[in-house]
Amino acid sequence: MSNENFMDQYMDLFYSEAKEQLDILTRDLLAIESGSSSQEMIHEMFRAAHTLKGSSAMAGFPAVTEMTHKVEDLLGKVREGKHALSAKDIDTVFQALDYIQNCLFHPEAVDPAKTEELARKLAEIQEQPAPAKGSEEKGARERAAQLAELRSQATHKGKATEIHVTFTTDCFMRSVRFFLILNNLKEFGEVIGSVPAWPEMEANENAYEEATILLDWRQGSRNDLERALNVADVRRIDIHSGEGNEKGAELGTSAQPGASSAVSLPAVDTVSPGMENRSADNQAADHRGTEAAETPAADRASHSDAHRATEYIKIEANRLDLLMNLIGEMLISQARFARIQENYLERHGQTPLAVEMAEETHQLARITTQLQDGLMKARLVPIGGVFSRFPRIVRDLARKQGKKVNLIMEGQDTELDKTVVDLIGDPIMHLIRNSVDHGIEPPEVRLQAGKPEEGTIRLKATHEGSRIVVEIRDDGRGIDEGKVLAKGRALGLVPEGQTPSRQEILDLIFAPGFSTADKVTDISGRGVGMDVVKRAISSLHGIIDIQSEPGQGTAFQLQLPITLAIIQGLTVRVEQESLIIPLDNVLESFQLQNNEVQSVGGREVFSVRGRIVPLYRLQDLLQLPPDPEKGRRKYRSVVMVGLAERRMGLEVDSLIGKKEIVIKPIKAPWLNLEHFAGATILGDGRVSLILNIGAIFRRGAGDRLQN
């Protein structure tokens, strides 16, 4: 192997591992900011920074090495308990990670002036002295005086509930956890005040292991309140009224404001981002009235051994592509061999050779299927790798716009082909940005509408048959259909006097250059994002559905194929030709009576659940002479297909059946075959063309395909 080839392979490996280390640092930093940190998480971040520093030095990136070294030093102080990351510190570390990523993957975006400023900020953080403990006796007297003053203020508001919070001794980011508690309590009434106050806790959080909050409790049950207070690294919660003489209520009851209780909570060792969405009922059941139980050493050892037993190797994707192509050739050969066996049986009957051929054909089919399934699974990767970058995007956009947004992710373990994973990141990102920018309202608007001031975006992935469904749902303002329709008319997308259906109005947002933003910003206003979504999903032969309710929110549902290598197709007959429609584009098929087909503007259409769908005759598109008997048939066979947000009916002579096919490219540039995605070889050796649904959608009803 030449030195040049070796270096190319080494750099590919370096970039891949550098991205993994940056993902770890970003993920754990977000978890710390949300209050789900642990000592092991700090160790993991330190190891990731150390690994990235060493590998970047070997790969010849001195700027990355220097910046990562500063981040490593800071994390080392945090790990040793000499420094606690504040919210401002976390912002600075995020800026450092962005700088490192730009140096590696987007060097043209690196600003030398900002580099010096960032290095200075990291140096200033490390130079900060450890928080002074001060005199415990003096501090206790000051807090008692502050609490007495706060109680006197609370008497003007009536009876107040006093909540005493005790953090664990090894708690990281106490100020973040304290902020989460204060924010959660706003759902139950007015937070009168706290000792220490939030700014004081943020400035000197290591000096406080306890805090007291006075709440004007107006709504919600005690169970709900306990769940809201169940935050990581909080050891104990005491809840009692201002008078302090009520009998303590049992935990788990639905007591209303006024009762007193004490709640002991175990320290949460590790809370991963996926665990944050665990139901509050389960969390409360884990914590009520119990102290943290240590995991037996034997159990931990067995778990560690089981973890080490799973081994992984990295394989270049093009090698898997080569194997997939060979599997495709084997599928074609196996189908032809099965056809030969059937022909022999028809000619010679049930001879011993025919029986042996049937057994071997069955064995070959079984092995081929197992090989295909095994290789398909080897190409599958969790979609969580794509999802992991969205929490940071939501965080930054929400802060920039002054909004409060909570991103909930589900189904990160859902697997699909690596080729599809590499292509769906951008469309999902644009939909999430659209939800933050256009969907979620500012906090004051949400409060006026009777909603929580924090908006929610739910990103969910599930399997449905041979497809994966990704849903992006928000609880924002919904789509203003009147505004969309007016914009559509202004752009000439909707003729004056025409009244489109509700679904057609919603589909207008995917038109190129369409935007309802009042002004152009670096986030929206140019009408590009949704067009990118449409084009990307179309290239994947996927489907987009929109659901929106004014004042309640919007949901985008993406239906995508799990793989693009070997697909399932629906074989149809048109005149004497067998054509294949990719099954991922097939929505349903049915028989239409002639009176169910209407003519609108010279085009045939039919209605499906209130939606008007255009009808195309495949034999007309292919310029095949029509059969005069078809006009007198009572029923017409129609296959309804979809691509992105669009729908279409294709009339065929008959449906033959469903089969797995291997797409073969057609390399004939002298022929105009843009409306065919490729071809496949059937079991009898004949070639069948595969329709390119995207190209057919691009043609008008009166256009004809060229031979």
SULCOR-V993107 format. One record per run of one state. SS is the DSSP state (2 for helix, 1 for strand, 0 for the rest). FROM is the first residue (numbers start at 1). LEN is the number of residues. Records with the same first field share a line. If there is no record, write none. Layout:
# SULCOR-V993107
SS = FROM-LEN / FROM-LEN
This chain:
# SULCOR-V993107
0 = 1-2 / 34-5 / 60-2 / 80-7 / 106-1 / 110-2 / 128-8 / 158-3 / 168-6 / 186-3 / 196-2 / 204-1 / 208-2 / 218-4 / 230-4 / 242-6 / 249-11 / 265-8 / 278-2 / 288-9 / 310-7 / 349-3 / 383-1 / 388-2 / 402-2 / 411-4 / 440-3 / 449-5 / 465-2 / 475-6 / 491-11 / 511-18 / 540-3 / 550-3 / 562-4 / 575-2 / 597-1 / 601-2 / 609-2 / 622-8 / 633-2 / 645-1 / 653-1 / 663-1 / 665-11 / 682-5 / 692-1 / 699-9
2 = 3-31 / 39-21 / 62-18 / 87-19 / 107-3 / 112-16 / 136-22 / 174-12 / 198-6 / 205-3 / 222-8 / 273-5 / 280-8 / 297-13 / 317-32 / 352-28 / 384-4 / 390-12 / 418-22 / 443-6 / 481-10 / 502-9 / 529-11 / 583-3 / 594-3 / 618-4 / 630-3 / 693-6
1 = 161-7 / 189-7 / 210-8 / 234-8 / 248-1 / 260-5 / 380-3 / 404-7 / 415-3 / 454-11 / 467-8 / 543-7 / 553-9 / 566-9 / 577-6 / 586-8 / 598-3 / 603-6 / 611-7 / 635-10 / 646-7 / 654-9 / 664-1 / 676-6 / 687-5
